Amino acid sequence: MPFSWSLANTLRAAELVLLLGGLGVWVATGAHLGLTQTSLVTMKRDEVTGIDYPERRPGFVAGIEVPLGTAAGAILFALLSLAAERRRPAP
């Protein structure tokens, strides 16, 4: 049976791309188990007084909601692909 790009197969491919993309972004930015951070805190030491102080700088670390959100989207695509397959008439 030759492979054809039906609606169900397209949705399954989109689900795989979405899931792997979300996991890839999460792992590439640090796999942070908290919420997404848009600034990073580093500790600096004042040379004169020797006191440590926090310094914020721009940055991005994807939180756990990124892979969970893309997994939810992938589940939605999977359910839609099952519904599209059931509607398809048998040849």
N, C-alpha and C positions, 0 to 999 in steps of 0.2 A: 504494500500500500504506500503510494508516494505521499510525501509530506506536503501539506498545503497550509497556507497562512489563513486559517479561519479566524473568526473573532475570538474564539476560546483560546487558540494557540497564541494569538497576539497578546491577549490579557495575561496568559501564563508567562510569556517572555517579559512583559512589562513588570509583572510581579517579581520576577527574579532580578531584573535590573534595579528595581526600587529597593529591594531587600539588601542586595549586595552593595549598592551605592550608599545606603544609610549606614550599614555596618562599616564600610570603608571610610567614610567621613569620620565616624566616631572613633575608630581605631587610629586613623591618621592624625587626629588632633589630640590624642592622649587617653582615650577610653576612660573618661571621667565618670564616676558613678553618681555624682551629684547632678545638679542642674547646670545648664549651659552658662559659661562665664564669658563675658565680653571684655574683661580687663584682667590682667595678671598682677599679682602682688609679689614683690621681691623685697627682702629685707636689706637695708643699706646701713652702714655704720658711719656716723659723723666722725671725721678725722680729728676734730678739735676736742670734742667732749667724750668720744668713745661710746655714745649712746646709739643703740640700734633703733631704726625707724622704718615703717613700711612705706614703700613707694609703688604707686600704681602706674602701669604702662598698658597701652592698648594691646589686645591679643584676643584670641578666640580659642576656647576649648569646648567642644561639643559635649553636652551632658547626656545622661541616660535617656532623656526624652527623644533624642534623635533616632536611635535604633528602635525604640519602642513605637514611635510614631510611624516610622517606615514599615515596621512589622505589621502594624494595624492597617496601613494602606495595602500591603501585600496580601493580607488576609481578605480585605475587601475585593481586591482584584481576583483572588482565588475563588471567592464565592460568586463573583460575576461571571467568571469563566465557566464554572459549573452550570450556572443558569443559562449561559449562552449555548453550552453543549447540549443541554436538555431540550432547548427550543429547536435545535438543528434537525431537520428531517433526515431520516435514514435514506441513503442512496439506493 
